[in-house]
Amino acid sequence: MAVAPWLYGGLCFRFRDQNPEVAVEGPFLLPAAVAVRGGQMAMAAVAANPADTAATAVDHRKPRREKVPGLESQRRQIENGRRRPLRVGESWFLVGHHWYKQWEVYVQGGNQDSSTFPGCINNAELFEDQVNWRLKKGLVEGEDYVLLPAAAWHYLVNWYGLEHGQPPIERKVVELPSTHKVEVYSVELLLVRHSDMDTPHTAQFSQTDSVDLVLHTAREQFLVSPQEETRLWIKNAEGSFERLCNTRVTVLDAALKTGQVVVMETRNKDGTWPSAQPHDTRSTLEEEEDFQGQPGICGLTNLGNTCFMNSALQCLSNVPQLTEYFLKNRYLEELNFCNPLGMKGEIAQAYADLVKQAWSGHHRSIVPQVFKTKVGHFASQFLGYQQHDSQELLSFLLDGLHEDLNRIKKKEYVELCDAAGRPDQEVAQEAWQNHKRRNDSVIVDTFHGLFKSTLVCPDCGNVSVTFDPFCYLSVPLPVSHKRVMEVFFVSMDPRRKPEQHRLVVPKKGKISDLCVALAKHTGISPERMMVADVFSHRFYKIYQLEESLSSILDRDDIFIYEVSGRAAIGENSREDVVLPIYLRERTPARDYNSSYYGLMLFGHPLLVSVPRDRLSWDALYHILLYRLSRYVTRPSSDDEDDGDEKADLEDKDRLPKPGRVTEGSSQDPGLEQAGPSSRVVSRSRAPVDNSPGPSHWPQRARRKHLFTLHTVNSNGTSDRSTFNEDTHAQPYIAIDWEPEMKKRYYDEVEAEGYVKHDCVGYVLKKAPVQLQECIELFTTVETLEKENPWYCPTCKQHQLATKKLDLWMLPETLIIHLKRFSYTKFSREKLDTLVEFPIRDLDFSEFVIKPQNDSARELYKYDLIAVSNHYGGLRDGHYTTFACNKDSGQWHYFDDSSVSPVTENQIESKAAYVLFYQRQDVARRLQTQASSSKPPASSACGAPPKSEFVDVN
């Protein structure tokens, strides 16, 4: 029953049936700590012991002893607090609707002694039980509870107290699409370990809590040591698992729902993750964990033409400061998941997994399949298993790691500024600061430098100076202006076999230069040579003397034919014509309407000089028979005379008037070429008319021939039955063999035979070059190409300006790419020049134009730490790595999954492709930071101790 309050000295008390917490039994004394102000005091549980009262003064359930405002003032403060807008992350509290309505009646009555006094805040009606204090399901705001901001809640607790044992119901404001809302029901997650999926632990989180808090809670629940690395997975409704990569997002953003299973996985000692290992390899995994070797001495399995990737990874893995960055998990705090230019942190995490496995000391070799898949996903050019360039992969990887680890979350727009006459130091500092405003990562700290670019307009002389960052230096190799070409020379003498020659010609020369070089070996005048590219038994192209040699690739089969002289036509001279000749075989057992389908090209084609006034089918037949006499046997006299045999060629097959191909001379090789059958030629001579046509040619004698002749197109695949005498199209002649005749009279082995000239054994020696020479070439003034002109702001047009690059600031680790592969419109080649590079003390002081401090000479001295090698040519090749271990200081040779120690004198070779140099001051800094328990390594990697070395050269 309601009992009116008893007043004693301005204090208000209730009997036990009204509020047991403040009931007072028997006489009592007021403690000194209770202050009475203005005849009013906050309701409190007055303990008989003053120390007990002081000890409970800070609890949510007990009001603090402070002046209680009037009822109207209480109403205004609470109502004003409820009207404030929701702000994301703020705390709001649930108050039972029944108690709050009772409080409203009390304060609106205006009588502090009223029987409507609500007592302590009591939210019992909101809980399912009073053990776990879990909220009832389906509570509705305004019917079951009211929401109060933190300030209003603390006012009420101070004024009225909180029921004993009840926890405050605190909830956060979350941001939903287009609105803010107080999250009444928290997210209950089931936390399990990867090794024990059957024992879940229930934990409650606000939707505004970060996933990192979930991970922290799981680590605390499962007693994971701080040294162990963990990650989270969520189990989806369909039973699949998905990585929670970004732990900085909220539970809401991660779409975690109540009842969802969250799996915590702990990295193995060997650097692998349990989820990444198939069940059938668990025993092998245990054996690997038992193995203990030198960290970093770990091979990479070749997945199929992935040696280029393995080589780049081994080089990068042996950059000390970068590897320490990943081994000490500093990358986890800098993963950038929202960078539109990045790979959502996946490349960085995949690379981190590789580094941790390679440097765990528990693996002899690892399989980089996951990393390969990630690279192919974000860079389609590396999909599949084709051979690629290690430097191209390295460039992609450095850029991907930089963007995945970029500390700049939102890149601002930065306008590039020209020097405009300002001092270089001012412009350089401005350029570097602008670069760091958009790019700030461990890759920038380790690999980025700055060079000065100077452009000069050739017309107005305008000078443009800019400073640009670089990640590696691609330096050219001194290129020889000579080129070695292999050709086959075919003489007009049928008794001589084709000769293979190796010729040295100017790289930018012409076809005529090739003929001049061959003339020095053969004694044949260049005017009596024709150059052709032979491909698949036909002429791919017949070159003119003025064409460039750059159109001939190294892989092309070049034949140079001796033909008759090319003297100008005189009044009494005859014009010779050069006929391209193809060899074809009529295929048996294939009955087609068109002969195109029944003929197949074989052997090497010929270029044959024929006097125009001796041009007839019979004469041509005997000329060709003479030219083929080295490997074609002549028929006997009995076979040759056969009057009953039909002519092989009808009149319609007469040789048409050929177009002019080459100018003739006063010589007459026709008779000599006809050899023993000169009687046929003289009998079948064409009229003296300068332009004989088919109608003027005599009829051929009926005799048995070894082969038949037809005019064909340039591919040699179809007969050309008609010919327009007014055109100058090149006629092509096909020698068609019947299979039986070819087998009987044609010697294929002899036809394919050739001899090598002495020059083939000559090797063009290349003198080695110094690395410093390559760097000097890099900083040499050059003129821009037509494909890449520069827009001059003064001339207002594109100009072929001169450009010069100078080194201004060098990075901690300098990557030098030797440009061994040369690509032009017509040619591709690899330069196998030996570049001599120092292992220690590479001094850049003479190349850096920034004003130097003489006391800091070490800022320009570098020591070698890794080399990416390429063996082979353009079409195929193999990549390996030399690298110096940061812990032991020993050099090793990494050949895919094989690793062997080497000596320093084996490092320098013609295969060196990408060089990694570390600044000496960085090496000393890392040694200082290293543990004193580890044996010190030299600043430049020293030779390994005496052991079995492999000879990689």
Sequence and secondary structure as in RCSB ss.txt:
>XXXX:A:sequence
MAVAPWLYGGLCFRFRDQNPEVAVEGPFLLPAAVAVRGGQMAMAAVAANPADTAATAVDHRKPRREKVPGLESQR
RQIENGRRRPLRVGESWFLVGHHWYKQWEVYVQGGNQDSSTFPGCINNAELFEDQVNWRLKKGLVEGEDYVLLPA
AAWHYLVNWYGLEHGQPPIERKVVELPSTHKVEVYSVELLLVRHSDMDTPHTAQFSQTDSVDLVLHTAREQFLVS
PQEETRLWIKNAEGSFERLCNTRVTVLDAALKTGQVVVMETRNKDGTWPSAQPHDTRSTLEEEEDFQGQPGICGL
TNLGNTCFMNSALQCLSNVPQLTEYFLKNRYLEELNFCNPLGMKGEIAQAYADLVKQAWSGHHRSIVPQVFKTKV
GHFASQFLGYQQHDSQELLSFLLDGLHEDLNRIKKKEYVELCDAAGRPDQEVAQEAWQNHKRRNDSVIVDTFHGL
FKSTLVCPDCGNVSVTFDPFCYLSVPLPVSHKRVMEVFFVSMDPRRKPEQHRLVVPKKGKISDLCVALAKHTGIS
PERMMVADVFSHRFYKIYQLEESLSSILDRDDIFIYEVSGRAAIGENSREDVVLPIYLRERTPARDYNSSYYGLM
LFGHPLLVSVPRDRLSWDALYHILLYRLSRYVTRPSSDDEDDGDEKADLEDKDRLPKPGRVTEGSSQDPGLEQAG
PSSRVVSRSRAPVDNSPGPSHWPQRARRKHLFTLHTVNSNGTSDRSTFNEDTHAQPYIAIDWEPEMKKRYYDEVE
AEGYVKHDCVGYVLKKAPVQLQECIELFTTVETLEKENPWYCPTCKQHQLATKKLDLWMLPETLIIHLKRFSYTK
FSREKLDTLVEFPIRDLDFSEFVIKPQNDSARELYKYDLIAVSNHYGGLRDGHYTTFACNKDSGQWHYFDDSSVS
PVTENQIESKAAYVLFYQRQDVARRLQTQASSSKPPASSACGAPPKSEFVDVN
>XXXX:A:secstr
     EEETTEEE  TTT GGG   S     TT   BTTB       SSHHHHHHTTTSTTS  SS    HHHHH
HHHHHHHTS   TT EEEEEEHHHHHHHHHHHHHT TT TT   SB  GGGBS SSS  B TT  BTTTEEEEEH
HHHHHHHHHH B TT    EEEEEEETTEEEE  S EEEEEEETTEEEEEEEEEE TTSBHHHHHHHHHHHTT  
TTS EEEEEE TTS EEE   TTSBTTTTT  TT EEEEEE  TTS  GGGS GGGHHHHHHHHH    TT  EE
   SS HHHHHHHHHHHT HHHHHHHHTTGGGGT  SS TTS TTHHHHHHHHHHHHHTSS  SEE  HHHHHHH
HHH GGG TT    HHHHHHHHHHHHHHHT S SS         TT  HHHHHHHHHHHHHHH  SHHHHHH EE
EEEEEE TTT  EEEEEEEESSEEEE    SEEEEEEEEE S TTS  EEEEEEEETT BHHHHHHHHHHHH   
GGGEEEEEEETTEEEEE  TTSBGGGS TTSEEEEEE        TT   EEEEEEEEEEE TT   SSGGGGEE
EEEEEEEEEEEGGG  HHHHHHHHHHHTTTTB    HHHH  TTS  SS GGG        S   S  HHHHHHG
GGHHHHHHT   S SS  GGGS        SEEEEEE TTSSSB     TTS    EEEEEE HHHHHHHB HHH
HT  EE GGGG       EEHHHHHHHHTS EE  TTS EEETTTTEEE  EEEEEEEE  SEEEEEEE EEE S
S EEE    EE  SS EE TTTB S   GGGGGGGEEEEEEEEEEEE SSSEEEEEEEE TTT  EEEEETTEEE
E  GGGT  TTEEEEEEEEHHHHHHHHHHS TTS    SS     SS      
